[in-house]
Amino acid sequence: MKIATWNVNSVRARLDNITAWLTERVPDVVFLQEIKCQTEDFPEHVFTELGYTSLVWGQKAYNGVAILSRLPISHVCSGLPGDDTDQQARYIEADINGKVRVASLYLPNGNPAPGDKYAYKLQWMDRLYKRAESLLGLGCPVVLGGDYNICPTDDDVYAPEKWAEDALCRPESRARFRSLLHLGYRDAFRVINREPHRYTFWDYQAGAWPKDHGLRIDHFLLSPQATDSLLSVDIDRAPRGREKASDHTPVMCEFGFGNHEL
């Protein structure tokens, strides 16, 4: 099973790029973030023609997450449990093929930090910790993928000294990311690849892409069962170099799931 994640920075603005990549790489499941449209405006018919079922939680002009699947999929929930007042479309969870629990997530950026936005980011991560902990109780593979807006270490940012006080790199943010690892989840990319300065995001400003001034902020966190089934992880840089590209590029994992059932 091939599972990809991609912050597309507007699904309608990048639709040609997205469909071209899906046709080339043919992942079984795709997590999308920052779709930037309401649920009813998501171009579901385009993905249906490519063989994908769509689960969508949208929001006008901001945020928005989706899961596309070529395999049987059932919706579990939209919205990260723990705060019924939070209406930001940042989390959607589903079961895939009756075997794997997955979630597409778009963690808050948190800047400027400190401040109210940073407090929201940390609170959101505390809720994610509780959900991730409960999902381990399923005893099946769990795959939590998306834009975490966290550079886990200085190896994941092109200029650590410039980013030290940014919400993506502040110690409180990194500590909460590590707490997920302490639960038993693994950072899929680091399971296989120890090479520093491999990035998934390059800003549109200041020539970041041609200079390779990037950040690794798009991650898969895997439960022990999912980690045991991991075969490969690939950061596909090619889409970032295309015309009208998102500022993020896709990450894809391949798994050899056995007979786990939910």
N, C-alpha and C positions, 0 to 999 in steps of 0.2 A: 504494500500500500504506500503510495506516494502522497505526502501531505505537505502543502506549501502555505506560506504566509506572506502577505504583501500589503503594506500600507500604500494604497493607490492614489491618495490625495485627489479624490473626486472620481467616482466610477464613471460618470458620464463624460467627463473631460478626457479620460484616459482609455475609453472603451476600445478603441482600435488597438492600442498597445496591449491591453489585457487579453483580448480575444486572440491576437496574434501569438502571444506567449502561451496561452492555454493550448492552442493548436500545435505549437512546437513541442511543448514539454509534456502535455497531457497528464497533469497530476490527477489523482483520484479525488482528492479533497483540497479545497483552497480556503484559507481564512483571509478575508479582506477587512481592512480598517480604513477609517476616514473616507467612507463612501460619499459623505456630504450630500445626501438626499434623503427625503422622507421615504418610508417603507414603500408606499404606493408608487413612488417614482423610480424605483430601482428597475433597471432594464432586464427583468427576469427572463423575458422571452428570448433575448439574445443568448443567454447561457443555457436555456432549455434546448435551443437548436444545436448547441455544442455537447449536449448530453448531461447537463448538470441540473440538479435540483437546488433551489436557492432557499436558504433561511436568512431572513433579513431583519435587522432592527435599525431603522433609520431615524434621522433627525435633520430638520431643515438646515442646510448650509454648513453644518458642523458635525464632527464626530461620525457616528454610524459604523456598524459592523455587520458582517455577513459571513455565512459559510456556504460554499458551493460543494456539491458532492455528486460524483458519478455512481456512488454506491448507495444502498438503502440508508436513509437518514431519518431520524425522528427528533423533533424539537424538544428540548428539556426546559430551557428558560431563557428569557431575555432580561438582562439586567443582573448585576452582581448582587447576590443576596446580602442582607445586613443593613440596608437603609432604604426604606420604601419611599423616601422623599427624593431620592436621587433619580432624576429623569434624564441624565446624560446617557446617550446610546453608546456604551463602551464595552459591553460584554454580552455574548450570546453563546449558549452551551447546547450540545447535541450529542446523540449517540450515533455512531457510524457502524452500519452493518451488524448491529447487535453485539459488537465486540469491543469497541473503543469509545471512551468518553472524551470529547474534545471541547475546547472553547476557543473562540476568537476574541481577543481582548485588545483594547486600545487604552493603555494606561495614561492618566493625565500627565501633561508636560510639567506643570508645577511652577513655572516661572511667572513673575519674579519671585525669587526665594531669598529670604523668608517672606511670608505673606499668606494671604487667604488661599491663593491657588496652590501654594506649596502644602499648606495644612490639608487641603482637600486631597492632594496626591498621596500624602502619607496615610490619611484615613482610608483612602481607597485601597492602598496596599495592605493595610491591616485587615480589611474585609476580604481581600484576595487570599491572604494567608489562611483565614478561617475556612474559606471555601475550598482551597487547595487541600487543606488538612482533612476536611470531610470527604473529599473525593478519593483520597487514599483508601478509605474504608470500603470502597467498592470492590477492591481486590482485582481490578482489571486494568489494562493499559489506560493511562490518562495523558493526554497531550494538550498542553496549554500554550497556545502560540499567538504571536501578535507583536504589536509595537509596544514594548514595555517602557519606552522613554527612560531607560536606564543604561548607562555604560557601566557594566559590572566592575571593571578594573581599569587602571590607566592604560593597559594594553588595548583597550577598546575605544580609545579616543586619540585623534592625531596630535593634539597638543594638550596634554594633561594640565599643565600649569595655567593655561588660559581658561580651562573649563572647571577648575577645582570648586568654584563657588556656584556653578550652575546647578539647577535642580536635577539634572540628569546624572550628575557626578557627586553631589554632596554626600557626606558620610551617612546621613540618615536614610537617604534613598538607597544607597548601596547596602546598608545594613538590613533593610527590609527585603531586598532581593536575596541576600545571603540567607535570611531566615527561611525562605522558600526552599533553598538548597538543603538547609539543615533539617527540614521535614523529611527529606529523602528524594526530592526532585533533582534532576541533573540538567544542566545547560547543554542541550544537544550538540551544539557546535563544539563546545570544549570537551565533550566526550571523545571526539574524533580528531579535532584539530587544535593544536597548541600554538599555532603561529600567531604572533601579535599583529595588530593593525590590519585586521580584515574587517571591512566595514559594510554596513547595510544602508547607510544614509549619508547623503552629501547635500549640503544646503545649496540653494539656487544662487546664493550671493558669493561674491569675492572669489570666483573661480574655483570653488571647492571641489567640483568634480574633476576638472583636468589636473588639479594639484593633488588629488587624492587626499583632501582634507576631510576625512569622514569620521563617522561614529558607528559603532555596532550597538544598535538599540532594538533591533528586531530579533526576538528569541523564541525558541521552543523550550519549555520546561517539561520534562518527562518524568512520569512516575517510574518506580523501579521496574515494573513489568514492561513499560514502553521502552525504557533504556535497554533492557535485555534484548529487545527485538530490533533495535536500531541498526541499520545496515550502512547508511551514508547520510551525509549532510552537505548541502551545496549552497553557497551564496552565488546567485547568478547575477553578475554585474551587467550583463548585456542590456537589459531593459533600461538601465539608468542612462545609457549613452544614446538612446533613441530620441527622435524629435518628440516634443511635448511629453517628456518623461515625468513620472513621479520623482520626487526627491528621495524616495526609498526604492530598494530593489528587492526582488523576491528571494526568500530562503526556502529550500525544500529538503525534507527528510524522507528517506525511504525506510520502511519497516518490513520485517518478516513476521507478522503476527501469526501466532499458532491458533490454538483452539480456545482462547479466552472467550468467555461469554458474559454479558452483563446480566 
